[in-house]
Amino acid sequence: MSRALPFVFFSLALAACNQGQPAGRGADASAVQIADAVCRPTPVGRQATGCYLTLTAPQDDRLVSVASPVAGRIEIHESRMESNMMMMRELKEGMPLPAGQKVELKPGGNHIMLLSVTEPLSTGDTVPLVVTFASAPPAEITATVDQPALTDAGHAEH
């Protein structure tokens, strides 16, 4: 009996650690699906860059924040044309995610802005991101560092 006691405590501790944790991303029906995460390399001498991805929420939700150890600050941005100029502004209240619709963060549109990047990002590197939503559980993802896909006009914007 005394030899079995440590095993029982270990089993109970392990069960407590796993309580409330989904078996995998697909196991949680409330999880937002995230695909195609890519961050641009940082230009020489610059400490800011954009990241892009596709989000699909199973129910109406909102992207509220993104965090990463590679940046001092991260903002969710909107890009739009104003007076024939591309303007960017932070979406301080986050970005809506309508239920079941793919929401693309892409060059020339909504995107994630990494500011005060601690080390230069080069093609082939990876960037850990924690993406937080108003309702869905946060997601830990890894973005690759590369040039984003080209737009319809045949060039990357931003």
N, C-alpha and C positions, 0 to 999 in steps of 0.2 A: 504494500500500500504506500509506504513512504517513497519508493522509487517512482511510482506512478504520479505522485503529487506534482513534481515539477512539470511533467508532460501536460497535466491537466491545466496548470497555470499558464503554460506557454500557449496551449490551444485556446484558452479563454482570451488571452491577450491578443492573439492573432485575430480571433473573431471580432474583438472590439475594434481593432485597427481597420478591419475591412467593412465594418458596419457603415451603411450609408454610401459606400463607394460603388459606382456601377462597375460591372465586370469589364466594360470597355466602352468606348465612345458610342458605339451603336446600341448599347444596352439601355441608355437613358433616352426615353422618348422625347424629353423636353430639350435635349441638346441641340444647339445650332450646328448645322453641318458647315464645315469650312474647307474650301478647296483652293488650289492654285495660288498659294501664298508665296509671294516674291517681293524682295526689297531691292531697290536699285543700288549699285555700288556708289560709294561716296566719291564725288569729284575731288581731285587733289586740292587740299587746303580748305575743304568745306566740311562742316560738321552737321549737315542736314541731308536727309534723303527721304524718298517716298516708298511706301510699301502698299501692295495691292493684293486683294484676295476676293473670293466669292463666298457669300454667306447665304444660307437658306435656313430660315427659322420655321419650326413646325407650327408655331402660333405667333400672333403679333408680339413683337418684342422690340428692343432698342439696343444698338451697340452703344455702350456708355463710356468705355475706356479701353486702352491698350497699354500694357507695361512691358518693359524689357530691360535687362541689365546693360544693354549696349547703348542706351540713350538716357540722357539726363531728364528729358521731357518728351512726351508723345502726345500729339493732338490728332483728332479726327477732323479732316478738312473737306470742304466743298470747293470745287473749282467751277467757275461759270463766267460767261462772257458778259462784260459790262462796258458800254461805250467802246466797243471794238477792242477791248483789252481783256485778257484772261486774268481773272481775279480769284484769289484764294481767301477763304475765311474759315476760322475754326467753328465747328459745330459744337458749341459748349453744352448743349443738351443731348448730344449724341446723335445717332442716325437711326431713323425708323427702319424696322425689318418687318415688312408685311408677311403674314403667314403664307408659307408655301412658295413664295416668290424668290428667285435668285436675285440677290443684290450684289452687283459687281462694284468693287472699289478698283478703279482703273485710271490710267493716265488721262488727264483732261477732265476727270470727273471727281467723285468722292474718293478719298484716299487717306492713308495713315501717314502722318509726317513724324519721322524720327528727328528730334532736335538735340543738340549737344551730344552728338555721337562720340563715345569715349575713345574708340579706335577706328581707323579707316576700315570700311567694308569693301572687300574685293570679290569679284566674280568667283563663285565656288564656295564662299563662306556660308555659314548659316546664322540665322538670327532667331533666338528663342523669344516668343511672344506669349503673353497671357492676355487673352481677349475676354472682356467682361461685358455682360449683358444685364439689362434691367431685370429680367425674369429667369432666363435659362442659366444653368450653371456655367461658371467661367471655363474657358478652354485653353489648354497649354498646347501651342503649336510651334513648329519650326518652319521658318520661311527660308528659302534659298536666296542667295544674293546673285542677281542676274539682271539683264535688261528685260523689262516687261514686253509682252507681246505687242506687235505693231497695231495701230488703230486702223480704221477703214481708210484713212487718208494715206496709209503707207509709212507713217512715222510715229515714233513714240512721243507723247506729249508730256509736259509737266515742267 
